[in-house]
């Protein structure tokens, strides 16, 4: 298994055509064109923290069902698993990264602070995620360990959301 292509672990482990996941990603991304603006609008009404917490909690609760759907081996269920994860969990959190990060900093630090936070979170958590997931699948021969990994990461994210300030009503000119 080549380390430069971590997706192969899932494809080989489940013995599924790559096209199923890719079609699911395409459909999910298409739906996100509608759901991301909705979650952004909702965050303007109820706050960033509740919407981000909802998306994160959804991903935590969806970790095991996602792999159950993948394990079904059914084309429609595999694609649905990907679409649901993107259209709800990813969309609710992804729509808010810009305002959520920028609202945590005063004007004079806003650009540097939000950029540093966003980039470092990608390096620390995002970059190794695919390799960790691949290693977990190869080591345990199961998606259960990946689900637990997602749940732990989600719980850490929920703690961070709980600790950050709500930015919905912040005057961004100060």
C-alpha positions as CSV (number, residue, x, y, z in Angstrom):
1,X,0.0,0.0,0.0
2,X,1.5,3.3,-1.0
3,X,1.8,5.9,1.7
4,X,1.3,8.8,-0.7
5,X,-2.2,7.6,-1.4
6,X,-4.0,7.0,1.9
7,X,-7.4,6.7,0.3
8,X,-6.3,3.3,-1.0
9,X,-6.6,1.8,2.5
10,X,-10.3,2.4,2.6
11,X,-10.8,1.4,-1.1
12,X,-8.8,-1.8,-0.6
13,X,-10.1,-2.6,2.8
14,X,-13.8,-2.3,1.7
15,X,-13.1,-3.6,-1.8
16,X,-15.2,-0.8,-3.3
17,X,-14.9,1.1,-6.5
18,X,-13.3,4.5,-6.0
19,X,-16.0,6.0,-8.3
20,X,-18.6,5.5,-5.6
21,X,-16.9,7.7,-3.1
22,X,-15.9,10.2,-5.7
23,X,-19.5,10.4,-6.9
24,X,-20.6,10.9,-3.3
25,X,-18.1,13.7,-2.8
26,X,-19.3,15.4,-6.0
27,X,-22.9,15.2,-5.0
28,X,-22.2,16.3,-1.4
29,X,-20.2,19.3,-2.6
30,X,-23.0,20.2,-4.9
31,X,-25.5,20.1,-2.0
32,X,-23.0,22.1,0.1
33,X,-23.5,25.0,-2.4
34,X,-27.0,25.3,-0.7
35,X,-26.3,24.1,2.8
36,X,-23.2,26.3,3.6
37,X,-25.1,29.5,2.9
38,X,-28.0,28.2,5.1
39,X,-25.7,27.4,8.0
40,X,-24.0,30.8,7.6
41,X,-27.4,32.5,7.7
42,X,-28.4,30.4,10.7
43,X,-25.2,31.4,12.5
44,X,-26.1,35.1,12.0
45,X,-29.5,34.4,13.7
46,X,-28.5,32.0,16.6
47,X,-24.8,32.5,16.9
48,X,-21.6,30.9,15.5
49,X,-21.0,28.6,18.5
50,X,-24.3,26.8,18.5
51,X,-24.2,26.1,14.7
52,X,-20.5,25.0,14.9
53,X,-21.3,22.9,17.9
54,X,-24.2,21.3,16.1
55,X,-22.0,20.4,13.1
56,X,-19.3,19.0,15.3
57,X,-21.7,17.0,17.4
58,X,-23.3,15.7,14.3
59,X,-19.9,14.4,13.1
60,X,-19.3,12.8,16.5
61,X,-22.6,11.0,16.4
62,X,-22.2,10.1,12.7
63,X,-18.8,8.5,13.1
64,X,-20.0,5.0,13.6
65,X,-23.1,5.2,11.2
66,X,-20.8,6.5,8.5
67,X,-18.7,3.4,8.6
68,X,-21.8,1.2,8.9
69,X,-23.1,2.7,5.7
70,X,-19.7,2.2,4.0
71,X,-19.5,-1.4,5.2
72,X,-22.9,-2.2,3.6
73,X,-21.2,-2.5,0.3
74,X,-24.3,-0.9,-1.3
75,X,-23.5,1.7,-3.9
76,X,-26.4,4.0,-2.9
77,X,-25.6,3.7,0.8
78,X,-21.9,4.4,0.3
79,X,-22.7,7.5,-1.7
80,X,-25.3,8.6,0.8
81,X,-22.8,8.2,3.7
82,X,-20.5,10.7,2.0
83,X,-23.3,13.1,1.0
84,X,-24.8,13.2,4.5
85,X,-21.4,13.8,6.1
86,X,-20.6,16.7,3.8
87,X,-24.1,18.2,3.5
88,X,-24.6,18.4,7.3
89,X,-21.5,18.0,9.4
90,X,-18.9,19.5,7.1
91,X,-21.2,22.2,5.8
92,X,-22.2,23.4,9.3
93,X,-18.6,23.7,10.4
94,X,-17.0,24.7,7.1
95,X,-19.3,27.6,6.5
96,X,-18.2,29.2,9.7
97,X,-14.4,29.0,9.6
98,X,-13.9,32.5,8.3
99,X,-16.1,34.4,10.7
100,X,-15.5,32.1,13.6
101,X,-11.7,32.5,13.5
102,X,-11.7,36.2,12.6
103,X,-14.1,37.1,15.4
104,X,-11.7,35.7,18.0
105,X,-9.2,38.5,17.5
106,X,-9.2,42.3,17.8
107,X,-8.9,44.3,14.6
108,X,-5.1,44.9,14.7
109,X,-4.5,41.1,15.1
110,X,-7.4,39.7,13.1
111,X,-5.8,38.8,9.8
112,X,-2.6,37.4,11.3
113,X,-4.3,35.7,14.2
114,X,-7.1,34.0,12.2
115,X,-4.7,33.0,9.4
116,X,-2.2,31.5,11.9
117,X,-5.0,29.6,13.8
118,X,-6.5,28.3,10.5
119,X,-3.2,27.2,9.0
120,X,-1.8,25.7,12.2
121,X,-5.0,23.7,12.8
122,X,-4.6,22.3,9.3
123,X,-1.0,21.3,9.9
124,X,-1.6,19.8,13.4
125,X,-4.9,18.1,12.9
126,X,-5.8,18.0,9.2
127,X,-2.5,16.9,7.6
128,X,-1.9,13.8,9.5
129,X,-5.6,12.7,9.7
130,X,-5.6,10.6,6.5
131,X,-2.4,8.9,7.5
132,X,-3.6,8.2,11.0
133,X,-6.9,6.8,9.6
134,X,-5.0,4.6,7.2
135,X,-2.8,3.3,9.9
136,X,-5.7,2.6,12.2
137,X,-7.5,0.7,9.4
138,X,-4.4,-1.3,8.6
139,X,-3.5,-2.0,12.2
140,X,-7.0,-2.9,13.5
141,X,-8.5,-4.2,10.2
142,X,-11.6,-2.2,11.2
143,X,-13.2,1.2,10.7
144,X,-14.2,1.2,14.4
145,X,-10.8,2.7,15.4
146,X,-11.2,5.5,12.9
147,X,-14.7,6.2,14.3
148,X,-13.2,6.5,17.8
149,X,-10.5,8.8,16.4
150,X,-13.1,11.0,14.8
151,X,-15.1,11.0,18.1
152,X,-12.1,12.0,20.1
153,X,-11.2,14.8,17.7
154,X,-14.8,16.0,17.7
155,X,-14.9,16.1,21.5
156,X,-11.8,18.2,21.5
157,X,-13.4,20.5,19.0
158,X,-16.5,20.7,21.1
159,X,-14.4,21.7,24.1
160,X,-12.7,24.4,22.0
161,X,-16.1,25.7,20.8
162,X,-17.3,25.8,24.4
163,X,-14.2,27.9,25.4
164,X,-14.3,30.4,22.5
165,X,-16.3,33.6,22.6
166,X,-19.5,34.1,20.6
167,X,-18.8,36.5,17.8
168,X,-22.2,37.0,16.2
169,X,-22.8,40.4,17.8
170,X,-19.2,41.6,17.8
171,X,-18.5,45.0,16.3
172,X,-15.8,44.0,13.8
173,X,-14.6,47.6,13.3
174,X,-13.0,47.7,16.8
